[in-house]
Amino acid sequence: MAWFTLLSTTGALLCTVFCYAIRVTYIHRCKINELRKQGMPMPKWNWVTGHLLVLQKYLDRIPTGASVVLALSELAREEFPDTEAFLLDVWPIYPPQLVVFGPEICNQICNKYNLPKPDIASKMMRPISGGPDLVTMNGDEWKYWRSIFNPGFSTGAMADNVSHIIDSVLVFREKLVERIGKGMFSLDEFATQLTTEVILKVTLDDDSHYQRSPHILISALRRIMDWHSFWDPRIRLNPLRPLVQTYNSRIMTSYIRGVLEKHFQEAKGKNAQDAAATPKLPKSVIALALKAYSADKGADQVLQQNHLDDGFAEYATWQIRVFLLAGTDTTASMLVYVYHVLEKYPQWLHRLRQEFDEVFGPNQAETAALLKKNPSLLNNCKATVAVIKETLRLYVPAGTVRDSLPGTVVTDLHGNAYPVDYIGANVLHQALHLNSRVWPRADEFLPERFLVEPGHELYPNPDAFRPFEHGSRNCIGQTLVWNELKLAVILTCRDLEIRDAYQEFDAEVEKRMGMVSKLKRYIFGQSTITLNGERAFQTDTSGMHAANGYPCYVSWAKQGSDEDSM
Ligand code: HEM
């Protein structure tokens, strides 16, 4: 009898949940259908699956593991070049969005209306950050914490960081040199270790030596990331996920709180020794944030306390956690792609080497010291900047999603109005950067477009280039990115050469392939491993890292190889 009651109660509960899901889905799809009838552009739509089947069609064209946004970008460019905007309904996987990829409509979303960040983004970031974070906060809370962290990322503060970034880049270089003649390795792994070491130093003043040894904080973050997905239900619904993430989250919080407290006590000690002087805090992001916070809360009051203010420590910890994520993967993935384009287009490698000779003189050994003494020399490397910009255009690793805002209407080029009070927005940088209306010869690698004068046919529309987004929600870390990428290229590309090893990597995979995999391939056919001819396609990882960790070889540059490449 008890079993019968249990079964019938469970059955009734499941039925209720099922009916509720049907009802919610129906109400949602009715709203989309309404927008469809009003003429909102969208791909072929279905009451049951929304646009999932259309998206799947484009996903089937790209290699396994390639980023979903690349499939979305293909869809955008192929089906909506005229409106540069369309509605995408993949609910319940993600809320419906107006996908946009024209500079004018992007400006409306990010600058004119500055639509808020959606709740769902904040929920998805929570396991990584631990609490409200700068990337997904809104309103006054965001404004306040952005102003607290702005000084730490200012151009001046970043110039103060050049010296230790150089030290980290020199370790990266040393590691590359150690790999000469030693076979294939993952460039992505080396690059990520470099950017991680840099962000630990810049944000926490932590001399982690992460390029040479593991770090408890980063191991915990990586474990959280291994159990994290922004969309994959197989990962999101795994019951073990919250347990693993909570455990590692505690490790991260306890480590960061420890470092903050240590810096606070040191700062207090310095103040006590020299009461009259302005506090000589180290210039890490966190130290400058603490300074800004103290100034805001009433001069020395914060520094008079026995322990670091709990409210500040809690928020700062969440932000450090998000900086560790935002500051490593994207920059590392870009660095890998810069080496990739320099291998593909040796004439640009040659041009950069000429530029380095002109700016830093012919004696390479002196470059690091020169840059430490005079970081502003970085501003003289115009061709280097152009190459990095063109790489950022073609391999942009991030975009922005925004929430709906009641009463807001955006318009496309033809004046068609799209209400964004039920659907949010997805500014699709990958499609925007390849939009052939605004980018002449959009698919070609042409760094010269960033060197020509206004009036030239290649001169870019500034609103169409937004790797770091525009407006008040732009990337806080962009100056750091520029310094890191320029320094890495300057200090490694003059005498070292990277060659991708995908051919050898694929041959290894083939050799190690088991019978079952071979049988599967025989039955279902070989799935594609390139995207538009690109084997180093961007993957569905945070920062869109290059496929398979970018297997490569490194060698000394051959004498005269530059001249040969011209
Ligand atoms: C190549 C490297 C990078 C790229 C392409 C990039 C791109 C972006 C983009 C597109 C946004 C806007 C995102 C949105 O609206 O949701 C953003 C925001 C942000 N980025 Fe980056 N980023 C990079 C590196 C970094 C680094 C090194 C940091 C260091 C801490 C960082 C920290 C942040 C933060 C905190 C925000 C949120 C800013 C706010 O809303 O106030 N990013 N980034």
Residues whose N, C-alpha, C, O or C-beta is under 5 A from the ligand:
A	BS01	HEM	L134 V135 R146 F323 A326 G327 T330 T331 M334 P397 A398 G399 T400 V401 R466 P467 F468 E469 S472 R473 N474 C475 I476 G477 L480 V481
